[in-house]
Amino acid sequence: MSLKLSFRFYGDHEVRAVWDEAGKQWWFAVVDVVGAVSGSKDARNYWNVLKSRFRKAGNETLTKCKRFRLEAADGKHRLTDCLPREGMPSFGKDGEA
């Protein structure tokens, strides 16, 4: 599968995005969005904590996630949780969605 990748910006934060041709929509790397919105120095850990809270609360956000192989900061391609724009929860500072 050939992916169309893009980099979007939220303020001064880079957000990786991938185009899903079948669904005709952009998917955004959740960890990038979490980092931009929360200002956390460790966005990956922040996202892992949120995912755990979502599971415990029965939040359906995780069922909307798709995983795409995106390039990480170290140049390696890793499976990354992505959501379409309409699937993004509004993240609060306290981790509430």
N, C-alpha and C positions, 0 to 999 in steps of 0.2 A: 504494500500500500504506500503510495506516495503522499506525503503530507506537505501542506503549505504552512510554513511557520511565519510568525510575525512577532514583533516586539512592540508592545503598547506601553504607554507610560501613565502612571497614576501619580501625579505630583512629580517627584524626581525619582520614583521607583519604577524599575523595569518590570513588566508583566509579560511572561511568555504566553503566546496564543497559538492555537493550531486550528486550521480550517478543516471541518468535517464535510467532505463533498457529498456524502450520502444524505446527511441531515441538513445540509445547507446552512450551517451555523458555525460561529467561532466558539472554541472552548478555551478557557483561561486557566492557567496553572494556579490552583488554589493557594499553594504555599506562597506564591508571589503576591497574590491579592491580600492574604493575611498579613504578610510582612509590610505591605504598603499601608494598610488600614490600621494595623496595631502599632506600627513603629518598633516592633520587637527586633532585637538583635539576633534572635534565634527563631526565625519564622517557622522552620521545620518542626521544632519542638512545640511551638505554640499551636501549630496545626494538629500535631499528634494529640495534644491535650484536648483541643476542641473536638477532634474526632471521637475521643473517648467519652467526652461529655455528651456529644450528640447520640452516641450509641446508648448510653445509660438513660437519656431522656426520651428515646424513641423518635428522635428527629429524623425526618426522611431525607435530609440533604445528602447523606452518604449514598442513598440509592440512586441519586441522579448523577453521581460521579462516574466519569469514564477515565481510564488510565491510558495515557499516551506516552510514548518514549520520547522525552525531550532532553535536549542537551543541558547538562548541569554546569555549574561554574567551573568545575574541574575538566570540562570538555567531554566527559563520558555521557552516554545516553542512558537515562534511567526512566523507569515507569513513574509517571507523575500524575497525581490526582488532578483532574480538570473538571470544571463545570461551565455550562453555558451561562451567558449573562443573566438570563431569567431564572437560573437555578441557584444563583449566589444568594446566600443569606446576608442579612445586614449584621455585620460583626460589631459587637460592642466591646468596649475596653475590658469588661469583666468576663469576656468569653461567652456571653449570652448571645444566642442567635435568634 
